[in-house]
């Protein structure tokens, strides 16, 4: 005996496979689609249709995965770009303030930094401000009316990645120019360990979010063409 396929369940499952994005938002989106289809099925049954026909009609009215997935993927991609921009806008100024507080209290290093190290430290500050401003502009762009262009999410990922690479790279050079810097940092102020740990964790989070933004921005196009190839 051939099992009867549930049109709604099959449609929702196919849509779930086609979408890529923030897990919580995707689950909420899929649940909303499932509930909407269930309501449509109930309406068709109230009109006298058999359950199987009612489900098939609800799916037909909702639209094929090929038609619907690109629209939903746009929202998922936009939300990921917004999350990345938000993370940068909050995290980078917080780290800047934390490290500058150590410098201004004179407790960053026991011995005065060299002119080159001082210049690099100022460059990190300038880059942090520029990255924060760029992320803020992109964050505001995610709240604009209408569909969000894919390049906004792409730029959010690139800005975040540039911030981590640029600030992290210059910080590494500073430590190479002053080989005993790490020991001096810990010796001068135990709070440095907290700031260093927070910096490493935030850098990892920003990098992960940047990679996800770049990947999901590319997935938007894949979701549009993928179902048509099956």
C-alpha positions in Angstrom: 0.0 0.0 0.0 1.4 3.4 -0.9 1.5 5.9 1.9 -0.4 9.1 1.4 1.9 12.1 1.2 1.1 15.2 3.3 1.3 18.1 0.8 1.8 20.6 3.6 4.5 18.7 5.4 6.4 17.9 2.2 6.2 21.6 1.1 7.4 22.9 4.5 10.2 20.4 4.6 11.4 21.3 1.1 11.2 25.0 2.0 13.2 24.4 5.1 16.0 22.7 3.1 16.1 25.6 0.6 16.6 28.3 3.2 19.8 29.3 5.0 20.2 31.9 7.7 20.1 32.6 11.4 18.7 29.5 13.1 16.2 31.1 15.4 14.8 33.4 12.7 14.6 30.5 10.2 12.7 28.3 12.7 10.3 31.1 13.4 9.8 31.7 9.7 9.2 28.0 9.0 6.7 27.8 11.9 4.8 30.8 10.6 4.6 29.2 7.2 3.4 25.9 8.7 0.7 27.7 10.7 -0.4 29.7 7.8 -0.8 26.7 5.6 -2.7 24.9 8.4 -5.1 27.8 8.6 -5.6 27.7 4.8 -6.3 23.9 5.0 -8.9 24.4 7.7 -10.6 27.1 5.6 -10.8 24.8 2.5 -12.1 22.0 4.6 -14.8 24.3 5.9 -15.8 24.8 2.3 -16.3 21.1 1.9 -13.0 19.9 0.5 -11.5 16.6 1.5 -8.4 16.9 3.8 -5.9 15.8 1.0 -7.4 18.1 -1.6 -7.6 21.0 1.0 -3.9 20.6 1.7 -3.0 20.5 -1.9 -5.0 23.6 -2.6 -3.5 25.5 0.3 0.0 24.6 -1.0 -0.9 25.7 -4.5 -2.2 29.1 -3.3 0.9 29.6 -1.1 3.2 29.2 -4.0 6.0 26.8 -5.0 9.3 26.7 -3.2 11.0 28.0 -6.3 8.8 31.1 -6.0 8.7 31.6 -2.3 12.2 30.6 -1.1 14.0 33.6 -2.7 11.7 36.1 -0.9 12.2 34.4 2.4 15.9 34.0 1.9 16.2 37.8 1.3 14.8 38.4 4.8 17.1 35.8 6.3 20.1 37.3 4.5 19.1 40.9 5.6 18.8 39.8 9.2 22.2 38.2 9.2 23.7 41.4 7.8 22.0 43.4 10.5 23.3 41.1 13.2 26.8 41.4 12.0 26.6 45.2 11.8 25.0 45.4 15.3 27.8 43.3 16.7 30.5 45.5 15.2 28.8 48.7 16.3 28.6 47.5 19.9 31.8 45.5 20.3 34.4 47.6 18.6 33.8 50.8 20.6 33.6 48.8 23.8 37.0 47.2 23.1 38.4 50.6 22.2 37.3 52.1 25.5 38.6 49.2 27.5 42.1 49.3 25.9 42.3 53.1 26.0 41.4 53.0 29.7 44.5 50.8 30.3 46.6 53.2 28.3 45.3 56.4 29.9 45.8 55.0 33.4 49.5 54.3 32.5 49.0 50.7 33.4 49.2 49.1 29.9 53.0 48.6 30.0 55.5 49.2 32.7 58.0 50.9 30.3 57.0 53.6 27.8 56.1 52.3 24.3 58.3 53.2 21.4 57.2 55.8 18.8 56.3 53.0 16.3 54.2 51.2 18.9 52.5 54.4 19.8 51.7 55.1 16.1 50.3 51.6 15.7 48.2 52.0 18.7 46.7 55.3 17.4 46.2 53.6 14.0 44.2 50.8 15.7 42.0 53.5 17.4 41.4 55.3 14.0 40.6 52.0 12.3 38.2 51.0 15.1 36.3 54.3 14.7 36.2 54.0 10.9 34.9 50.4 11.1 32.3 51.4 13.7 31.0 54.2 11.5 30.9 52.0 8.4 29.0 49.3 10.4 26.6 51.9 11.7 25.8 53.2 8.2 25.2 49.6 7.1 23.1 48.9 10.1 20.8 51.9 9.3 20.6 50.6 5.8 19.1 47.4 7.0 16.1 49.3 8.3 15.2 50.9 5.0 11.9 50.2 3.3 11.8 47.6 0.6 14.0 44.6 -0.1 17.5 44.9 1.2 20.2 44.7 -1.5 22.5 41.7 -1.1 25.5 43.9 -1.2 24.6 45.5 2.1 24.9 42.1 3.9 28.1 41.4 1.9 29.6 44.8 3.0 28.6 44.1 6.6 30.6 40.9 6.5 33.6 42.5 4.7 33.7 45.5 7.2 33.6 43.1 10.2 36.3 40.9 8.7 38.4 44.0 7.9 38.0 45.2 11.4 39.2 42.0 13.0 42.1 41.5 10.5 43.2 45.1 10.6 43.1 45.7 14.4 44.3 42.2 15.2 47.1 42.5 12.7 48.4 45.8 14.0 48.1 44.6 17.6 50.2 41.6 16.7 52.9 43.8 15.1 52.9 45.9 18.3 53.7 42.8 20.3 56.4 41.7 17.9 58.0 45.1 18.1 58.0 44.8 21.9 58.6 41.1 22.6 58.1 41.3 26.4 54.9 43.3 26.0 52.6 40.4 27.1 54.4 39.9 30.3 54.4 43.6 31.1 50.7 43.8 30.3 49.9 41.2 32.9 52.4 42.5 35.4 51.1 46.1 35.2 47.5 45.4 35.7 45.6 42.1 36.3 42.6 43.6 34.6 44.5 43.2 31.3 43.9 39.5 31.4 40.1 40.2 31.4 40.4 42.6 28.5 42.6 40.2 26.5 40.1 37.4 27.0 37.2 39.6 26.1 39.0 40.8 23.0 39.8 37.2 21.8 36.2 36.1 22.4 34.7 39.1 20.6 37.1 38.7 17.7 36.0 35.1 17.3 32.3 36.1 17.4 32.7 38.9 14.9 34.7 36.7 12.6 32.0 34.0 12.8 29.3 36.5 12.1 31.2 38.0 9.2 31.7 34.6 7.6 28.0 33.8 8.0 27.0 37.1 6.4 29.2 36.5 3.4 28.0 33.0 3.0 24.3 33.8 3.4 24.6 36.7 0.9 25.9 34.2 -1.6 23.2 31.7 -0.7 20.5 34.1 -1.6 21.3 33.6 -5.3 21.7 29.9 -4.8 18.2 29.6 -3.3 16.8 31.3 -6.4 18.2 28.8 -8.8 18.5 25.7 -6.7 14.9 24.4 -6.7 14.6 24.8 -10.5 17.4 22.3 -11.0 15.5 19.5 -9.1 
